[in-house]
Amino acid sequence: QVELVESGGGSVQTGGSLRLSCAASGYAGCRHDMKWFRQAPGKEREFVSGIDADGGTTYSESVKGRFTVSRDDAKRMLYLQMDSLKPEDTAMYYCQQKPGRYPSANAYCQKIYWGRGTQVTVSP
């Protein structure tokens, strides 16, 4: 199995920055994509950013130009640098591991894993 643990959340004012981290542990033999999602109270969980096994990145339109996703596979870490934060960014942020383009036959590599989340609060 794979365990994901997010950290780095906190409270900042509008325009501030935070750097979220997601640490993976457990089975490490999977080619995988990593993604960030967020969920605000009363709203559905939404995609924020993703980075595939080859380093290709994607961003939702709402965060494009402000957030930067990166990964360090040697450290089994995923990051989300968040700049120019807005109150609308307030949410619980979750990291996800999902199978990559060519997933292994190993059952562990075919699963989607979620962390428990880290809270980000941006005040006006």
N, C-alpha and C positions, 0 to 999 in steps of 0.2 A: 504494500500500500504506500501511498504518498500522503504526507501531511504538509499543509501550507499554513503558515502563521504570518499575518500581517502586523506591521508596526509602523510607527512614525506619524500617526494621526495626532491631531491636536486642535487648538483654537487659535485662529489668526484673524486679523482685520482684513478688510477688503484691500486687495493689492498685495497681500503677503504671499509667502511661499511655504510649502511643505514638501518634504521628500518621503514618500511612502516606500516601505520595503516589504517584500514577501519572501520568507525563507522556506525552502523546501527541504524535507527530510524523508527518509524511507527509500523505497526503490528508486534507483537513479538511472535505469537502463532504457528509458523511453525517449524517443524523439518526439518533442512536444512543442505546442504553441502555449504561450502564456497570455492571459488577458486580465484587464482590470474592469470591474463593474462597480456600480454604486447604486445605492438605494436610499432615497429620502423618505421620511415618514409620509404615509399616504400615497406614495408613488410606487410604480413598478421598478424593478431592478433594470438598470440600463447599462449598455455597453459604454465604456469610456475609452479604452485603448487596448491594443494588442500588439504582440511581437511574436513572430513565428520562429521556428527552429533555425532559420537562416538569418535572422535579424531584421526581417522586413517588418515595418511598423504600420499600424493603422490607428486612426483617431476618430472619435465622434466629432461632428461639426461643432458641437458646443465647447469642446476643449482644444480643438486644433489651433496650434500656434501658441498655446499657453502651457500645455503639458508635454512632457517628454518621457517616453517609456524606454527602458533599457533592461538588459539582462546580463548576468555574469554566471555562466553555467559552471565554471570552475568552483564558484562559491555557492552555487545553487540558489542564487538570489535574483529576484525580480524587483525593479524599481519603478517608481512613478514620480518624476520631478514635476511639481505643480507650482506654477508661477502665475502672477496676476490673478490671484484667487478672487472669486466673487461669491456673494451670499448664496447664489444658485448652486454652487459647488458643494454646499453643506449636505453631507450624506454619510452613510456607512460605506466604506470602500472595501471591496472584496477582490482577492486575486483568484485566478482560476488556471488550472493546468488542463489542457485538452490534447487529444491525439494530434500529432503533426500530420504532414502531408502523406507520409509513408509510415503509418503506425506499425509497431511490432505486433506479432501474434500473441505476445504475452498479454494475458488478461489485464494486468495492472496498467499497461500502456493504452488500453482501449477505454479506460474510464475517464470521467471528468471529475476533477477534484476541486474543492472549494476551501478557502480559508474561512475563519469566523468573522473577519472584518476588523477594520480600524476606523474610528470615528474622526471625521473631519468637519469642523465647524468654522464657518467664515462669517464674522459679524460685520454689519454695515460700517 
